[in-house]
């Protein structure tokens, strides 16, 4: 791992999460909304703003795949200029969902763009766990994780379904992440249950802060269930937005709370955490009515 998991920041970090209605497939309009939210977050003292999955287009995968020349975003895309200016003018960073296309292969990805406080695109993270529907629409999974550093804090990045796989948040934690930031589209119905179940588990599993920026209202074929939120490193809910209205939340990430959680529950220091132990397979079928159990040992 790149830094020891017990290395903690020296001071608190204020971050913001926001949910807002979007204009389908209108990158210019949605970039203007993102820029306005950056300025609002900065006015409340936030050093970083987290926005939802595919914020710059809405969750319009079919439309994006049909017109990738105009509906994907490059790190140097001039349409990002208002957002970059908002970051540079306030010193506040942003993580915003957008579709991207590989310049060499043409491969489509659902991504999160991280712009720093100078407006520079510092990172492009490609969603590692694309859903079956996303793959069918032409979007490929990314192949690597991403951790951001800000004011001594390490922030692991995820996009929506990434959070459904414990390995994804665990990889961030083992890379020294103190918080796990996820832009997503969890819809009403089953998505609402997933939202309230997965995120406190990821926080508790890894003793890190977890932040979610979710869609609110209609986006593509889904209706976002809102309730963007933040959970502490002990899994407790810290702040939560409304189900059906735009909202911006700020939360202070506290190194003292992080230290307490990691002292009380030192899961990241467990010996053997990064290795796969041998497993045994026990066959419980009976032969000849005798009730014998054949056991075979194997190592993956």
C-alpha positions in Angstrom: 0.0 0.0 0.0 1.2 3.5 -0.7 0.9 4.9 2.8 0.3 3.2 6.2 -3.4 2.9 6.9 -2.9 4.4 10.4 -1.5 7.7 9.1 -4.1 10.3 9.8 -4.7 13.9 8.7 -3.6 16.7 11.0 -6.8 18.9 10.7 -10.5 18.6 9.8 -11.7 18.9 6.2 -15.0 20.4 5.2 -16.6 18.7 2.2 -20.0 19.2 0.5 -22.3 16.9 -1.4 -25.1 18.2 -3.6 -28.1 16.9 -5.6 -29.8 18.9 -8.3 -32.1 18.5 -11.2 -30.3 18.2 -14.6 -31.1 19.0 -18.2 -30.9 15.8 -20.3 -27.8 15.7 -22.5 -27.1 19.4 -22.1 -23.5 19.6 -20.9 -23.3 23.4 -21.0 -26.4 23.8 -18.8 -25.3 21.1 -16.3 -21.8 22.5 -16.2 -23.3 25.9 -15.2 -25.3 24.2 -12.5 -22.1 22.5 -11.2 -20.2 25.8 -11.2 -23.0 27.5 -9.2 -22.9 24.6 -6.7 -19.1 24.9 -6.3 -19.5 28.6 -5.5 -22.3 27.8 -2.9 -20.1 25.0 -1.4 -17.2 27.4 -1.1 -19.3 30.0 0.5 -20.0 27.4 3.3 -16.3 26.7 3.7 -16.1 23.5 1.8 -12.8 22.5 0.2 -14.4 20.0 -2.1 -17.8 19.3 -3.6 -19.0 15.9 -4.7 -21.6 15.6 -7.5 -23.6 12.6 -8.8 -22.9 10.0 -11.5 -23.1 11.4 -15.1 -24.0 14.8 -13.6 -22.9 16.7 -16.8 -25.3 14.8 -19.1 -27.8 13.1 -16.8 -28.1 9.3 -16.8 -28.8 9.2 -20.5 -26.6 6.2 -21.6 -28.4 5.5 -24.9 -28.2 9.1 -26.0 -24.5 9.3 -25.1 -23.7 6.1 -26.9 -25.5 7.4 -30.0 -23.6 10.6 -30.2 -20.2 10.2 -28.4 -18.5 12.9 -30.4 -20.6 15.6 -28.8 -21.8 13.9 -25.6 -18.6 12.8 -24.0 -16.2 15.1 -22.1 -12.5 15.3 -22.4 -10.2 16.6 -19.5 -9.4 19.7 -21.6 -13.0 20.2 -22.9 -13.8 23.9 -23.4 -17.3 23.3 -22.1 -15.7 22.7 -18.6 -14.4 26.2 -18.6 -17.2 27.7 -16.3 -16.6 24.9 -13.8 -12.9 25.3 -13.9 -13.3 29.0 -13.4 -15.6 28.4 -10.4 -13.0 26.1 -8.8 -10.1 28.6 -9.5 -12.1 31.5 -8.2 -13.0 29.8 -4.9 -10.1 27.4 -4.4 -12.7 24.6 -4.0 -12.2 21.3 -5.8 -15.0 19.3 -7.4 -15.6 15.6 -8.3 -18.3 15.5 -11.0 -19.7 12.6 -13.0 -19.3 12.6 -16.8 -19.1 10.3 -19.7 -15.6 10.0 -21.3 -14.2 8.3 -24.3 -10.7 6.9 -24.7 -9.0 9.0 -27.4 -7.0 6.1 -28.8 -9.6 3.2 -28.7 -12.9 5.1 -28.7 -14.0 3.1 -25.7 -16.8 4.7 -23.6 -16.7 4.9 -19.9 -18.8 6.4 -17.1 -16.3 8.5 -15.1 -15.7 11.0 -12.4 -13.6 14.0 -13.2 -11.7 15.7 -10.3 -10.9 19.3 -10.8 -8.6 20.9 -8.2 -8.8 24.3 -6.6 -7.0 25.9 -9.6 -9.5 24.5 -12.0 -7.1 21.9 -13.4 -8.4 18.4 -14.2 -6.3 16.4 -11.8 -7.8 13.0 -12.3 -10.3 11.0 -14.4 -11.6 7.9 -12.7 -13.4 5.3 -14.8 -16.1 3.3 -13.1 -14.7 -0.2 -12.4 -18.0 -2.0 -12.0 -20.2 -1.1 -15.0 -23.6 -2.6 -14.7 -24.9 -5.2 -17.2 -27.2 -2.6 -18.7 -24.3 -0.1 -19.0 -22.1 -2.7 -20.7 -25.0 -3.5 -23.1 -25.3 0.2 -23.9 -21.6 0.3 -24.9 -19.8 1.4 -21.8 -16.8 -0.5 -20.6 -15.5 -0.9 -17.0 -12.4 0.9 -15.9 -9.4 -1.1 -14.8 -7.9 0.9 -11.9 -8.8 2.8 -8.7 -8.2 6.4 -7.9 -7.3 8.2 -4.6 -7.3 12.0 -4.3 -5.2 13.9 -1.8 -6.4 17.2 -0.3 -5.1 19.0 2.8 -3.6 15.7 4.1 -6.7 13.7 3.5 -6.8 10.7 1.1 -10.1 10.4 -0.6 -11.0 7.2 -2.5 -13.4 7.7 -5.5 -16.2 5.4 -6.6 -19.1 5.6 -9.0 -22.5 4.1 -8.1 -22.4 0.3 -8.5 -18.7 0.3 -7.4 -20.0 0.8 -3.9 -21.9 -2.5 -4.1 -18.7 -4.5 -4.0 -16.9 -4.4 -0.7 -13.6 -5.0 -2.4 -13.8 -1.6 -4.0 -14.0 0.5 -0.8 -11.6 -1.9 0.9 -9.0 -1.3 -1.9 -9.3 2.5 -1.2 -8.9 2.0 2.5 -5.8 -0.2 2.1 -4.4 2.6 -0.1 -4.7 4.8 2.9 -8.0 6.5 2.2 -9.7 8.3 5.0 -12.9 8.8 3.1 -14.8 7.1 0.3 -16.6 9.5 -2.1 -19.3 8.1 -4.4 -21.4 9.8 -7.1 -24.4 7.7 -8.0 -27.8 7.1 -9.3 -29.9 5.1 -6.8 -33.5 5.1 -7.9 -36.7 4.9 -6.0 -37.7 1.3 -5.1 -34.9 -1.2 -4.7 -32.3 1.6 -5.2 -33.5 3.3 -2.1 -32.9 0.2 -0.1 -29.5 -0.3 -1.5 -28.6 3.3 -0.7 -29.5 3.1 3.0 -27.9 -0.4 3.4 -24.6 -0.3 1.4 -23.0 3.0 2.5 -23.0 2.6 6.3 -21.7 -0.9 5.7 -18.8 0.4 3.6 -18.0 3.0 6.3 -18.1 0.4 9.1 -16.2 -2.2 7.1 -13.3 0.1 6.6 -13.5 2.7 9.4 -13.6 5.6 6.9 -16.0 8.4 6.2 -18.4 7.7 3.3 -20.1 10.4 1.2 -22.8 9.9 -1.4 -24.0 12.4 -4.0 -27.2 11.0 -5.6 -29.6 12.0 -8.4 -32.9 13.6 -7.5 -35.8 13.5 -9.8 -36.0 12.0 -13.3 -32.7 11.0 -15.0 -32.8 8.8 -18.1 -35.0 5.8 -17.3 -34.8 6.2 -13.6 -36.1 8.5 -10.9 -33.3 9.3 -8.3 -34.2 8.7 -4.7 -32.1 11.7 -3.6 -31.0 11.5 0.1 -27.4 12.4 -0.7 -25.6 11.8 2.6 -22.5 11.3 4.7 -21.7 8.6 7.2 -19.0 8.6 9.9 -16.2 6.0 10.2 -18.3 4.1 12.7 -21.2 3.8 10.2 -23.5 6.3 11.8 -25.4 8.8 9.5 -24.1 12.3 9.9 -26.2 14.3 7.4 -28.8 13.5 4.8 -30.6 15.5 2.1 -34.2 15.3 1.1 -35.7 12.6 -1.1 -37.2 14.8 -3.7 -35.7 18.3 -3.6 -32.4 20.0 -4.6 -30.0 20.3 -1.6 -26.4 21.0 -0.7 -24.9 19.5 2.5 -21.6 20.2 4.2 -19.9 17.9 6.6 -16.7 18.2 8.6 -14.4 15.2 8.4 -12.7 15.0 11.8 -9.3 13.2 12.2 -10.1 12.6 15.9 -13.3 10.7 15.1 -11.3 8.7 12.5 -8.7 7.9 15.1 -11.3 6.8 17.6 -13.0 4.5 15.1 -9.7 2.9 14.0 -8.6 2.4 17.6 -12.0 0.9 18.7 -12.2 -1.3 15.6 -8.8 -1.8 14.0 -10.0 -3.8 11.0 -7.4 -2.3 8.7 -4.6 -3.7 10.8 -5.8 -7.2 10.9 -3.0 -9.6 10.0 -3.5 -11.3 6.7 -6.0 -8.7 5.5 -4.4 -8.4 2.0 -3.9 -12.1 1.4 -6.3 -14.9 0.4 -6.2 -17.7 3.0 -6.6 -21.4 1.9 -10.1 -22.7 1.9 -11.5 -26.1 2.4 -14.5 -27.6 0.5 -16.7 -30.1 2.4 -19.0 -32.3 0.3 -22.0 -33.2 2.3 -23.6 -35.7 0.0 -24.0 -39.2 1.4 -23.0 -42.4 -0.3 -24.6 -45.8 0.4 -26.7 -44.3 3.2 -23.6 -44.1 5.4 -23.6 -40.4 6.0 -19.9 -40.0 5.2 -18.6 -36.5 4.3 -15.7 -36.3 1.9 -13.4 -33.4 2.5 -11.1 -31.9 -0.1 -8.6 -29.1 0.6 -7.6 -26.6 -2.0 -5.8 -23.3 -2.3 -7.0 -20.7 -4.8 
